[in-house]
Amino acid sequence: MNILAVEPFYSGSHKAFLKGLEKHSEHNIIPIKLSWKGWKWRMHGDSVTLSEMAKQVEEDIDLILTSSMTNLPAFMGLTNPRFAHTSVIMYMHENQFTRPIPKGESRDLTYCYINFLSMLTADKLLFSSQFHLDDLLQALPEFLNNFPDGRKFNTVDQIRRKSVVMHPGLDLASFDEQPDTRSSNENPVIVWNQRWQFDRNPAMFFRVLNRLNDIDLKFDLILAGDSQHEKPEEFEKAWKRYGQQITHFGYVDDQENYSQLLHSGDIVVSTATYEFFCVAIMEAIYCGCHPFVPNALHYPELIPESLHNPLLHAPVLYENEDELFHFMRDLLMKKNKPLPKTSLQNICKHLDWNKRIRSFDKLFEGMLE
């Protein structure tokens, strides 16, 4: 089967997902893709560029797979009639209805409307987590209330019926080549490996670290993750306060170096206020970092219930900032033990591409029946 993969935002989770499909799928994935810069323009006008790129594809296309950054009605119109009878799947990496908005900005409904029309145009919608799907469906009626007339609330049911939760695959095998080195750490190492942006709530993360530091608890820091955007001031303040304790600071482009960092970490923390699916946290868990993550968002569905509050080991899910502080304090003071690496890896193993790909390929094949 020839699958045309349309990706106007080839970066981050979008890029990792498409590369994973290309590598593992039994089908022929034919990507047409654009760089991440200027995401608003990607949603507005780059269907023109993508449609021109599609014209260069000579293979007969059996299925179209596109991402949630695509203006799908525009793309289908500009490529008409070639794909008029071709089924379309849209993978919802994110959505514009509940995506976090920086302080001082308001949500631009233009991009919500592009998302809305694209979801109605697609034949199947794949969501990265159950939390993501539920959150979107809850937000749609409020969005439709903005319409002056003809609100069409029945479209919510249309979108619900064509939606399926499909956790993305992860390239976990690439982390198996590196040995654990955390046993040689002089101090426990706390890892931040997510984007350096406001929605990951670094302010809360560093407030908790400051409280731990104020009571003279010893720890070192790995501050990795995507730092290519405008950096929140908390990271510069952290560099001034913790400079001698920071063993790495900034984005890691090399997979081997990134894997080495995760295999040296003891604890990974998420303080995210909102996210759809955090690949970085799951990678760190797989490498043996004990996680402290919110008892919210997509985490309760990814962390097995038996590990929500494990016996004889440190908890995983926290309710608020104070609880996170107490959990981290107790682990640093060795009042609790971290989960063993085998338990941590079992959290993630089902997400490996080698296990996930059959579900995706089966779904692709089912679109032609």
C-alpha positions as CSV (number, residue, x, y, z in Angstrom):
1,M,0.0,0.0,0.0
2,N,1.3,3.5,-0.9
3,I,0.5,6.0,1.9
4,L,1.1,9.7,1.2
5,A,2.1,11.3,4.5
6,V,1.4,15.1,4.5
7,E,3.3,17.0,7.2
8,P,3.5,20.8,7.1
9,F,5.2,20.9,10.6
10,Y,8.1,18.4,10.4
11,S,9.6,18.8,13.9
12,G,9.4,17.4,17.4
13,S,6.7,14.8,17.9
14,H,5.4,15.2,14.3
15,K,8.9,14.4,12.9
16,A,9.5,11.4,15.3
17,F,6.1,9.9,14.5
18,L,6.6,10.1,10.7
19,K,10.1,8.7,10.9
20,G,8.9,5.9,13.1
21,L,6.2,5.0,10.6
22,E,8.6,5.1,7.7
23,K,11.0,2.8,9.5
24,H,8.6,0.2,10.8
25,S,5.5,0.1,8.6
26,E,5.0,-2.7,6.2
27,H,3.6,-0.2,3.8
28,N,5.3,2.4,1.6
29,I,5.2,5.7,3.4
30,I,5.8,8.6,1.0
31,P,6.3,11.8,2.9
32,I,5.9,15.4,1.7
33,K,6.9,17.7,4.5
34,L,7.9,21.2,5.4
35,S,9.9,22.7,8.3
36,W,8.4,23.8,11.6
37,K,9.1,27.6,11.3
38,G,6.0,29.8,11.2
39,W,3.3,27.3,12.3
40,K,0.5,29.8,11.7
41,W,1.5,30.2,8.1
42,R,1.8,26.4,7.9
43,M,-1.9,26.1,8.7
44,H,-3.0,29.1,6.6
45,G,-1.2,28.8,3.3
46,D,1.2,26.0,2.9
47,S,-1.4,23.7,1.4
48,V,-0.5,25.5,-1.8
49,T,3.1,24.3,-1.5
50,L,2.1,20.8,-0.3
51,S,-0.3,20.4,-3.2
52,E,2.5,21.3,-5.6
53,M,4.8,18.7,-3.9
54,A,2.1,16.1,-4.2
55,K,2.0,16.6,-7.9
56,Q,5.6,15.4,-8.0
57,V,4.6,12.0,-6.4
58,E,4.3,9.5,-9.3
59,E,3.1,6.5,-7.3
60,D,-0.6,5.6,-7.2
61,I,-1.7,6.6,-3.7
62,D,-4.0,4.3,-1.7
63,L,-4.3,6.3,1.5
64,I,-3.5,9.8,2.8
65,L,-2.1,10.3,6.3
66,T,-1.9,13.9,7.5
67,S,-1.3,15.8,10.7
68,S,-3.4,18.2,12.7
69,M,-1.3,21.2,11.3
70,T,-2.7,20.6,7.8
71,N,-5.4,22.7,6.3
72,L,-7.0,19.6,4.9
73,P,-9.9,21.1,2.9
74,A,-7.5,23.4,1.1
75,F,-5.1,20.5,0.3
76,M,-7.9,18.3,-1.0
77,G,-9.3,21.1,-3.1
78,L,-6.0,22.1,-4.6
79,T,-5.2,18.4,-5.5
80,N,-8.7,17.7,-6.8
81,P,-9.6,15.4,-8.6
82,R,-6.6,13.2,-7.9
83,F,-7.5,12.3,-4.3
84,A,-11.2,12.7,-4.6
85,H,-11.8,9.0,-3.8
86,T,-8.8,8.5,-1.5
87,S,-9.4,7.9,2.2
88,V,-7.8,10.4,4.6
89,I,-6.5,9.8,8.2
90,M,-5.6,12.8,10.3
91,Y,-3.3,12.2,13.3
92,M,-4.1,14.7,16.1
93,H,-0.8,15.5,17.6
94,E,-2.4,18.6,19.1
95,N,-5.5,20.8,18.6
96,Q,-6.0,24.5,18.5
97,F,-9.1,24.5,20.8
98,T,-7.3,23.6,24.0
99,R,-3.6,24.3,23.1
100,P,-2.1,26.5,25.8
101,I,-2.0,30.2,25.1
102,P,0.9,32.4,26.4
103,K,0.0,35.0,29.0
104,G,-1.3,38.2,27.4
105,E,-2.5,36.5,24.2
106,S,-6.0,35.4,23.3
107,R,-7.0,32.3,21.3
108,D,-7.3,33.0,17.6
109,L,-10.4,31.1,16.4
110,T,-9.1,31.2,12.8
111,Y,-6.9,28.2,13.6
112,C,-9.6,26.5,15.6
113,Y,-11.8,26.8,12.5
114,I,-9.1,25.3,10.2
115,N,-8.8,22.4,12.7
116,F,-12.6,22.0,12.8
117,L,-13.0,21.9,9.0
118,S,-10.1,19.5,8.6
119,M,-11.5,17.1,11.2
120,L,-14.8,17.1,9.4
121,T,-13.0,16.5,6.1
122,A,-10.9,13.5,7.3
123,D,-12.4,10.0,7.2
124,K,-10.6,8.9,10.5
125,L,-9.1,10.9,13.4
126,L,-6.4,9.4,15.5
127,F,-5.7,11.0,18.9
128,S,-2.5,10.6,20.9
129,S,-4.3,9.9,24.2
130,Q,-7.7,9.5,25.7
131,F,-7.3,12.7,27.6
132,H,-6.6,14.5,24.4
133,L,-9.8,13.2,22.7
134,D,-12.0,13.8,25.7
135,D,-10.6,17.3,26.2
136,L,-11.2,18.3,22.6
137,L,-14.8,16.9,22.5
138,Q,-15.6,18.9,25.7
139,A,-14.2,22.1,24.1
140,L,-16.1,21.8,20.7
141,P,-19.5,23.0,21.9
142,E,-18.0,26.2,23.4
143,F,-16.3,26.8,20.1
144,L,-19.5,26.3,18.2
145,N,-21.2,28.8,20.4
146,N,-19.1,31.5,18.7
147,F,-21.0,30.9,15.4
148,P,-23.6,33.6,14.9
149,D,-26.1,31.0,13.5
150,G,-26.1,27.5,12.2
151,R,-24.0,26.1,15.1
152,K,-24.3,22.5,14.0
153,F,-23.7,20.8,17.3
154,N,-24.3,17.5,15.5
155,T,-20.8,17.8,14.2
156,V,-19.4,17.0,17.6
157,D,-21.0,13.5,17.3
158,Q,-19.6,13.2,13.7
159,I,-16.1,13.9,15.0
160,R,-16.6,11.5,18.0
161,R,-17.7,8.7,15.7
162,K,-14.6,8.9,13.5
163,S,-12.1,9.3,16.4
164,V,-9.8,6.6,17.7
165,V,-7.1,6.8,20.5
166,M,-3.8,5.6,19.1
167,H,-0.8,6.3,21.3
168,P,2.2,7.1,19.2
169,G,5.0,4.6,18.8
170,L,8.4,5.4,20.5
171,D,11.8,4.4,19.3
172,L,12.7,2.8,22.6
173,A,15.2,0.3,21.1
174,S,17.6,3.2,20.3
175,F,18.1,3.6,24.1
176,D,19.1,0.0,24.7
177,E,22.6,0.6,23.4
178,Q,23.7,2.7,26.4
179,P,24.5,1.4,29.9
180,D,23.2,2.9,33.1
181,T,25.7,5.1,34.8
182,R,23.6,6.5,37.6
183,S,25.3,4.3,40.2
184,S,28.4,6.4,39.9
185,N,26.5,9.7,40.6
186,E,28.0,11.6,43.5
187,N,24.6,13.2,44.1
188,P,21.1,12.2,42.8
189,V,20.5,13.7,39.3
190,I,17.2,15.4,38.5
191,V,16.3,15.5,34.8
192,W,14.3,18.1,32.9
193,N,14.1,17.0,29.3
194,Q,11.0,18.7,28.0
195,R,10.5,21.9,25.9
196,W,11.7,25.1,27.7
197,Q,8.3,26.8,27.3
198,F,5.6,28.2,29.6
199,D,3.1,25.3,29.2
200,R,5.7,22.9,30.8
201,N,5.6,25.2,33.8
202,P,9.3,25.5,34.6
203,A,8.5,28.1,37.2
204,M,6.9,25.4,39.4
205,F,9.8,23.0,38.8
206,F,12.4,25.5,39.9
207,R,10.3,26.6,42.9
208,V,10.3,23.0,44.1
209,L,14.1,22.7,43.5
210,N,14.7,25.9,45.4
211,R,12.8,24.6,48.4
212,L,14.8,21.4,48.3
213,N,18.0,23.4,48.0
214,D,17.0,25.6,50.9
215,I,16.9,22.6,53.3
216,D,20.4,21.6,52.1
217,L,19.4,18.6,50.1
218,K,22.1,17.6,47.6
219,F,21.3,17.0,43.9
220,D,22.7,17.7,40.4
221,L,20.7,18.7,37.4
222,I,20.4,17.8,33.7
223,L,18.5,20.6,31.9
224,A,17.9,19.2,28.5
225,G,14.9,19.3,26.1
226,D,14.1,21.7,23.3
227,S,15.6,25.1,24.2
228,Q,15.5,26.5,20.6
229,H,12.5,28.7,21.4
230,E,12.5,31.9,23.5
231,K,13.7,30.7,26.9
232,P,11.7,31.3,30.1
233,E,13.7,33.4,32.5
234,E,13.6,30.6,35.1
235,F,16.4,28.7,33.2
236,E,18.8,31.7,33.3
237,K,18.1,32.1,37.0
238,A,18.7,28.4,37.5
239,W,22.0,28.7,35.7
240,K,23.1,31.4,38.2
241,R,21.9,29.5,41.3
242,Y,22.8,26.0,40.3
243,G,25.6,26.4,37.8
244,Q,28.1,24.1,39.6
245,Q,25.3,21.5,40.0
246,I,24.2,21.5,36.3
247,T,25.9,18.7,34.4
248,H,24.1,19.6,31.1
249,F,22.3,22.7,29.9
250,G,20.5,23.0,26.6
251,Y,19.1,21.0,23.7
252,V,20.7,17.7,22.7
253,D,20.6,17.0,19.0
254,D,22.6,13.8,19.1
255,Q,20.6,10.6,20.0
256,E,23.6,8.9,21.6
257,N,24.4,11.8,23.8
258,Y,20.8,12.2,24.8
259,S,20.5,8.5,25.7
260,Q,23.7,8.8,27.8
261,L,22.2,11.7,29.8
262,L,18.9,9.8,30.5
263,H,20.8,6.8,31.6
264,S,22.7,8.9,34.1
265,G,19.5,10.5,35.6
266,D,17.8,9.4,38.8
267,I,14.6,11.4,38.7
268,V,12.6,12.9,35.9
269,V,9.9,15.5,36.7
270,S,7.0,16.9,34.7
271,T,5.2,20.1,36.0
272,A,3.3,20.5,32.8
273,T,0.0,22.5,33.1
274,Y,-1.1,21.0,29.7
275,E,0.2,18.6,27.1
276,F,-1.3,16.0,24.8
277,F,1.4,13.3,25.0
278,C,4.9,13.8,26.4
279,V,7.3,11.5,24.5
280,A,10.3,12.9,26.5
281,I,9.0,11.8,29.9
282,M,8.3,8.3,28.6
283,E,11.8,8.1,27.2
284,A,13.3,9.1,30.5
285,I,11.2,6.5,32.4
286,Y,12.3,3.8,30.0
287,C,16.0,4.7,30.7
288,G,15.4,4.2,34.4
289,C,14.6,7.7,35.8
290,H,11.9,7.6,38.5
291,P,9.1,9.8,37.4
292,F,7.2,12.4,39.3
293,V,4.3,13.5,37.1
294,P,0.9,15.2,37.6
295,N,-2.1,13.1,38.6
296,A,-3.8,14.7,35.6
297,L,-3.6,15.1,31.8
298,H,-2.6,11.9,30.0
299,Y,-0.4,10.5,32.8
300,P,-3.0,8.4,34.7
301,E,-3.8,6.4,31.5
302,L,-0.1,5.8,30.8
303,I,1.1,4.9,34.3
304,P,-0.3,1.5,35.4
305,E,-2.7,1.8,38.4
306,S,-0.5,-0.5,40.5
307,L,2.3,2.1,40.3
308,H,0.2,5.2,41.0
309,N,1.1,4.7,44.7
310,P,3.5,1.7,44.8
311,L,4.3,-0.1,48.0
312,L,7.8,0.2,49.4
313,H,8.8,2.7,46.7
314,A,8.3,6.4,46.0
315,P,5.0,7.5,44.5
316,V,4.7,8.5,40.9
317,L,1.6,10.8,40.6
318,Y,1.4,14.0,42.6
319,E,-1.6,16.2,43.2
320,N,0.0,19.7,43.7
321,E,3.2,21.6,44.2
322,D,3.5,20.8,47.9
323,E,3.0,17.1,47.3
324,L,5.7,17.1,44.6
325,F,8.1,18.8,47.1
326,H,7.4,16.2,49.8
327,F,7.7,13.3,47.4
328,M,11.1,14.6,46.0
329,R,12.3,15.4,49.5
330,D,11.6,11.9,50.8
331,L,13.3,10.3,47.8
332,L,16.4,12.5,48.1
333,M,16.5,11.8,51.8
334,K,16.2,8.1,51.0
335,K,13.0,7.7,53.0
336,N,11.7,6.0,49.9
337,K,13.3,4.0,47.1
338,P,12.9,4.7,43.4
339,L,11.1,2.1,41.3
340,P,13.4,-0.5,39.9
341,K,14.3,-0.1,36.2
342,T,12.4,-3.3,35.2
343,S,9.2,-1.8,36.6
344,L,9.9,1.5,34.9
345,Q,10.5,-0.1,31.5
346,N,7.3,-2.1,31.8
347,I,5.4,1.2,31.9
348,C,6.7,2.0,28.4
349,K,7.4,-1.2,26.6
350,H,3.9,-1.4,24.9
351,L,4.7,1.9,23.3
352,D,7.7,0.7,21.4
353,W,7.3,0.9,17.6
354,N,7.9,-2.8,17.3
355,K,4.7,-3.4,19.2
356,R,2.7,-0.3,18.1
357,I,3.2,-0.6,14.3
358,R,0.9,-3.6,13.8
359,S,-2.0,-1.6,15.2
360,F,-1.3,1.3,12.8
361,D,-0.8,-1.0,9.8
362,K,-4.0,-2.9,10.6
363,L,-5.9,0.4,10.8
364,F,-4.4,1.6,7.5
365,E,-5.4,-1.6,5.8
366,G,-8.9,-1.4,7.3
367,M,-9.4,2.0,5.5
368,L,-9.4,0.2,2.2
369,E,-12.0,-2.4,3.0
